[in-house]
Each structure stands twice: as C-alpha cells, then as structure tokens.
Amino acid sequence: MYALSAYFAYLAISVGLTVWVARTLSRNGFVFLTECFGHDKALAASTNHLLVVGFYLVNLGWILLTLRFGAPPETAIETIRFLSSKIGIAVVALGLMHFFNMNAIAKFGRKVGDWFREEQWHAQAAERDA
C-alpha cells in the first residue's frame, strides 16, 4: 500500500517539478538567448526549444531510472523518507541540468556574439572602403 502510493507521489511531484522548471527556464531564457544570438529571435526560439526537449529527456529519464533504487517504503515514516530522498535527488538533477545549460549557453552565446560582431565589423569596414 505505502510503496505504490509513494511511487505515484514521487512520479507526480518529480514530473510536475520538471515541467514547471522547464517552462520557467524556457520563458525566462528566451530573452537571454535572444541577446546571446545577436537579437536573432528565430535562432533563439529554436535553441530554446531544443534545450527544453533535452532538459525533459535527461530529467525524465533520471526520474524513471531512480525509481528502482532504494527499498520500497512499508510505513508512513519510510514513505516520507523515501519521497524526500527521491524528490531531493530529482531537484538536485534539475539544478545541475540548469547550471550545465547556462554554462553551455554562455559559452556558445559568446562565440555566436563574436561572429555577429565580426560580421558587423566587416560590414562597417566595407562601408568605409566604398
């Protein structure tokens, strides 16, 4: 009885947190990505969508894989411990994915920003030479 309820609660809470975090990061990250990609909104939207898909795949996979670890709870106290440890692991995984994504975006965004600045420099130089 406790085990089945705990598994369902774990899945519902973890998947709910994953969806909430993904939506929050997507909505607020779009502005950041647009700035990183030289105000190219199509590139920012595409990158944002790809990041969300990857975020879902990694986190939902992690959540499902961790179902098999640990002894199923047999009492109410064990259920609370089970849920706190499982959800805690899921939250840490969400946080790590967020920092990984931010690091990757920052590095890639600087590179793309350099490309845009280089293109602008070449365009300005061509105008001066004309």
N, C-alpha and C positions, 0 to 999 in steps of 0.2 A: 504494500500500500504506500509506504513512505517513498520507496525507490521510484515508482512510476510517477508519483506527484512531483518528486524532486527533479526528475529528468525533464518533465514537461515544463516546470517552472524555470529550470536552467535554460532550456531552449527558448522559451518565450522571452525571458529577460535579456538573454545574450543577443538574440536576433533583433529584438527591439532596440537595444543599445546600439548595435551595429548599424541599423537603418537610420537611427537618429543621428549618430556621429557622421555617417556618410552624407546625409542630407545637409547637415550643418557645415561640414567641410566643403561640400560642393557649392553651396550657396555663397559662403563667405570666401572661398578660394577662387571663385571666378574673377573677382576684382583683382586679386593678387596675380593670377595667371595672365589676365589682360595686360597688366602693367609689365610683367616679365617678358611678354611676347610683343612688345612694341605696339600695344593697342590693337593688335590683330584679334578681333573678337571671335572669328571663326576658328582660328588656331587655339585660342584659349578655351573655347567651348568644347572642341574636340578632345583636347588634352584633359580637360576636366572630366569629361565623360569616361575616357579611358582609365583615368585614375580611380574613379568611383567603381568601375567594373572590377579592376584589380583589387581594390580595397575589399569589396564584397567577397570575391573569390578567396582571398587569403584568410580573411577573418571568419567567414562562414565555414571554410574548411577546417580552420583551427578549432572552432567551436564544436564541430561534429567529431573531430578526432579526439578531443579531450573527453568526450562522453565515456570512453572506455576506461579511462584511468580513475583509480580510486575505488574503494569498496562502496557498494550501494548502501544508503542510509537505512537503518532499521528502527530508529527512534526519531522523535521530533528534534531533539538536540543534534543528533547526527545529520538530520536534514538541513538544519541551519548551518552547520559547519560545512557540509557538502556544498550547499548553494554559495556560501560566502567564498569558499576557496575556488570553486569553478568560475563564478562570476568575476572574482578578483583576477583570475588568470586571463579571462576574456577581456577585461578592462585594460590590463597591462598590455595585452596583444594589440588592442585598439590604439593605445597610446604609442606603442613602438611603431606601428604602421604609420601613424600620423607624423611622427618625427622622421621616419625614413622618407616618406613622401615629401615633406617640407625640405629636407636636405637635397633630395634629388631635383625638386623643382627649382630650388635656389641655384644649384649648380648649372642645371640646364638653362634656366632663365638668364643667368649671367652670360652664358655662351650665346644664346639667341640674341640677347640685348647687344652684345658685341657685334654680331652680324648686322643688326639693324643700324647701329652707329657707324659701322664700316661702310654700309651701303649709302647712308646719308652723307658721309664724308666724301665718298667717290662722286656722288651726285653734285654736291656743293663744289668740288674741285672741277668737275666737268663744266658747271655753270660759269665758274671764274675763268676757265680757259677759253670759253666760247666767245 
